[in-house]
Amino acid sequence: MAFDWLEMRDEAGAFLEGPRRQVDVMVKDSQRFASTGGWGFQRFVKDTTERAAAPTPAQCFACHNNLKKDGLILGSYRP
């Protein structure tokens, strides 16, 4: 799963997409990420492959772990 964080600006009452702030990624692999409920977490800086220093994958898991009933997902699908 990927969550793309974008800047938004209001222009004459319409929201317009601005530059990317960050990209958050979750990868499901129960063997590689057994200690974090089978999920790997990473945040990338803006339009780069540079990994953000914070939050750490352990910090991400600490919050996501409160949502076990939803498979650790913080959002919901909206078609």
Secondary structure by P-SEA (a helix, b strand, c coil): cbbbbbbbbbcccbbbbccccbbbbbbbbcccccccccbbbbbbccccccccccccaaaaaaaaccccccccccccccc
